[in-house]
Amino acid sequence: MQITRRLEFDAGHRIPNHGSLCRHLHGHRYAIEVTVSGPLVADPSSPEQGMVTDFSRIKDIARRLVDAWDHAFLVHAGDAAVRTFLDSLPDHRTVVFEQPPTAEHLAEVAFAQLAEAYAAEYGERLVLTRVRLYETPNCWADAGPGVHGR
């Protein structure tokens, strides 16, 4: 059985070498959908009986990542001019990535971080099967097992 929890956050970014408007500083209302799979809880004494797990538990773990990215500027490590500017802003929330912060890269990073977090919480009982990251309502990237980005 699979279940999905959706969370939203706001962040700025730019794609430095992009040939269009995305090379400029701008922001998005991102959404992230976290899909996990596992068996239904059969224990009649469990408050999660009949569920894979409570949606709030999925949210609580995903929230750690979302809170780090919310109202931050997501910047490529090689974008020196923007990093210098952001570093000049006191207490600015900046998240640095090894690759340009495209929807595809953000989905891959989110999947890797969340897969580790869900495994630590659930062991093998629950598996992260997909992260879908929406950059806009009409554009998204999927990451997960069987989805090859490189």
Rosetta blueprint (number, residue, H / E / L):
1 M L
2 Q E
3 I E
4 T E
5 R E
6 R E
7 L E
8 E E
9 F E
10 D E
11 A E
12 G E
13 H E
14 R L
15 I L
16 P L
17 N L
18 H L
19 G L
20 S L
21 L H
22 C H
23 R H
24 H L
25 L L
26 H E
27 G E
28 H E
29 R E
30 Y E
31 A E
32 I E
33 E E
34 V E
35 T E
36 V E
37 S E
38 G L
39 P L
40 L L
41 V E
42 A L
43 D L
44 P L
45 S L
46 S L
47 P L
48 E L
49 Q E
50 G L
51 M L
52 V L
53 T L
54 D L
55 F H
56 S H
57 R H
58 I H
59 K H
60 D H
61 I H
62 A H
63 R H
64 R H
65 L H
66 V H
67 D H
68 A H
69 W H
70 D L
71 H L
72 A E
73 F E
74 L E
75 V E
76 H E
77 A L
78 G L
79 D L
80 A H
81 A H
82 V H
83 R H
84 T H
85 F H
86 L H
87 D H
88 S L
89 L L
90 P L
91 D L
92 H L
93 R L
94 T E
95 V E
96 V E
97 F E
98 E L
99 Q L
100 P L
101 P L
102 T L
103 A H
104 E H
105 H H
106 L H
107 A H
108 E H
109 V H
110 A H
111 F H
112 A H
113 Q H
114 L H
115 A H
116 E H
117 A H
118 Y H
119 A H
120 A H
121 E H
122 Y H
123 G L
124 E L
125 R L
126 L L
127 V E
128 L E
129 T E
130 R E
131 V E
132 R E
133 L E
134 Y E
135 E E
136 T E
137 P L
138 N L
139 C E
140 W E
141 A E
142 D E
143 A E
144 G E
145 P L
146 G L
147 V E
148 H L
149 G L
150 R L
